[in-house]
Amino acid sequence: MTRYHVVGAGGMGMSAVARLLLAGGEAVSGSDSGRWPLADALARDGARIYQSFAADHLGDADVVIRSSAYHEDNPEIAAALARGIPVWRREDAWRLLAEGRRVVAVAGTHGKSTTTALVWVALRAGGIDASLVCGAVLRDLGSNAYRGRDDVLVIEADEYDNAFLALRPLVAVVTTVDHDHVDVFPTPDAYRSAFRRFAANVREDGFLVCAADDPGARALAEWASASTRARVRTYGALAGALAIPGAHNARNAAGALAAAACLGVDGERPAAAVRAFSGVERRLELVGAAGDIRVVDDYAHHPAEIAAGLAAYGERAVVVFQPHTPSRLAAFFDEFAAVLRRARAVIVIETFSSAREGRDEVSRARALADAVGGRYVPDAESAARAAAELARPGDVVLVMGAGDVRPVGERLLELLRAPV
């Protein structure tokens, strides 16, 4: 039994790694800054979890696995390096989890969490008990990870830090290729190049499955057809009803069924499971309703994702948007402004600064609010109160962002339901 210590165990990606290691019989400990629901779930299942970072949390760990958000200045990583304990990144853990498995890797700028979950659902309906690493919690599963009995691993292949290049997938799905993560990929060409390298990693007996109605993914399919030995398949939006909203989710469903078919799983059962899929948390998730006002929480943090949410719910929406990282807001400021102008009303919260980046010293969030004729607010409580003032019967309030913005929707419902 190997003892693993996970730095950043409360995050979506690292908690999934920790869960699969724990389910495989390994000893797991981990830490994060404060209390996180996914870390609490690991603790309930037997992991030793700390709510702060300290060198003595390592104990007798054999391997330390760190999130990409933490570096050598973290006390636990520094202590591991000083003691000669191997320090892995998440992609090193992915390689371990992928050993001896047929890997279905789902990549793309947008839609990869939902599509990853849909692939897993379709495979299980078709009789394959696959393992899962997802970037969001599946509502029906109640978790973002699962260890299956069969030799298939379905994994959300995140491009950040080129992590997805660690994988050698049998089936690779690419939902979209739309320039993002400018701190790692400063130009669109750099971003496209990373996806080409990912496509080149597909096994020679494998499949590359790309969305034909996304220009970036379609261009990748054309390149791969000429430059790799993988069998290239394309897909487009499905006709028919889904339990989750949006034309983009119809496309995600089509991609999931195409990927499942590459493993020999097709027919009515996988299709029925995909149609009934209830979604993953924070992807156009209905938080609740107060009278005729609905509140929807969405992970959207890129202009194209905001556009997809507005398309799904109509442009009478009130949007509460929290930009995610100063670098992304600076790079796509004009695109954010253009798409937010489609909403009936806009509230912009101060930019979320992740562990990767410091705070925005020039408050581009305020400038964005001014550019779209919206309101700037400094925090979640102010955002909820502003949204309560603006929302009218029949409205949908879209609470959007990849940071700590979800409580805005929950607080908004409290305010809307309070007696006058």
Secondary structure, 3 states (H helix, E strand, C coil): CCEEEEECCCCHHHHHHHHHHHHCCCEEEEECCCCCHHHHHHHHCCCEEECCCCHHHHCCCCEEEECCCCCCCCHHHHHHHHHCCCEEEHHHHHHHHHCCCEEEEEECCCCHHHHHHHHHHHHHHCCCCCEEEEEEEECCCCEEEECCCCCEEEEECCCHHHHHHHCCCCEEEECCCCCCCCCCCCCHHHHHHHHHHHHHCCCCCCEEEEECCCHHHHHHHHHHHHHCCCEEEEECCCCCCCCCCCHHHHHHHHHHHHHHHHCCCCCHHHHHHHHHCCCECCCCEEEEEECCEEEEEECCCCHHHHHHHHHHHCCCCEEEECCECHHHHHHCHHHHHHHHCCCCEEEEECCECCCCCCCCCCCHHHHHHHHCCCEEECCHHHHHHHHHHHCCCCCEEEEECCCCCHHHHHHHHHHHHCCC
